[in-house]
């Protein structure tokens, strides 16, 4: 058997880096007992076997701050496995520094091949004391591409699909896709007024879909501008039977999905971003309006503590958490995205804020310091190909 001796990390992706791309029969995790909590090890073992097709998983603890114990434990593991004619490899991707030192010492003494994977680029680095090197490259397989749901399971969280908004779950319908693109073009023309005019639709949320809705202009509203906007919606067919009066108008929604979309004026940016990512054909998976449960367990329909992520895209098992802001933002938006991504996505996850407004220099600099990619109002000028190229360039080191 091929045995990967993994130095246990609190970063989930580091614990499975080798198993994602190489044919491993057995994984032995070596770490501190308090880090490898029983509930976590059981869950990790189950996931590694179920998703990554590893037959055997073991956990071996060492004494914290004791280099001699770490060395002795690793020597015993390697010796025992070789007595069974198994081939051992040390994975240096993640793990406690002291255990890594012990691994280097044992690798030299017992001639164990070592490797490390740069998860940001997918590049493998081999470090072997063997003259006739036993290369883990001989075990290379097609990299296992995790779904968003499986990635989150390894992170200790889960996707609550029950909370997914219905109109964000039917984007494979060609008619709805075309409507989203048309609505995006109108929002690009209106810019800030898109959110302003959304107030008319938000007053109609309780009106049955088969009924006419009647909207009255507020005092001070420019009737010509509002009517011009509503006529454009009628022209592209998302509202039907439009009738305009002196200071009001009535119409029917094309369908429930369009109603939900117009009543949530910020959703058009989320939906268009999702469609653009999907249509690049570059990403392994994409989703919009994803509800993530923090502790990975749900009681009934609603999870205990959740966050709705505006968008999630993944390439080569690295996710990007996307926050869509169809208006001005401040530093709190940066801190919120950073906190959620750190907790639910891990240290390798990327962070992106799709914003439709210009930002002051202080906000731009703060975003850079936090490794947050930040767009501005210029996205209104992009065609879909330009938008798609921007999204794929987030992963330019992995192309």
Protein Blocks (a to p, Z undefined) as FASTA:
>chain_A
ZZddddddfblklmmmmmmmpccfbdcddddfklmgfklmmmmmmmmmmmnopabdcddd
ddehilklmmmmmmmmmmmmmmnopacdddfegcjfklmmmmmmmmmmnopadddddfkn
opacdddfbfblcdfklmgccdddddfklmmmmnopacdfklpcfklmmmmbfklmmmmm
mmmmmmmmnmmmmmmmmmmmmmmmmpcfkbccdddddehiafklmmmmmmmmmmnopagh
iacdfkbccdddfblmlmmmmmmmmlmmmmmmmmmmmmnomambdcehiacdfklpaehj
bdfbdcddfbacdeehiacdddddebdddfklmmmmmmmmmmmnojmbccddddfbdcdf
klmmmmmmnopacddfklmmpcfklmmmmmmmmmmmmZZ
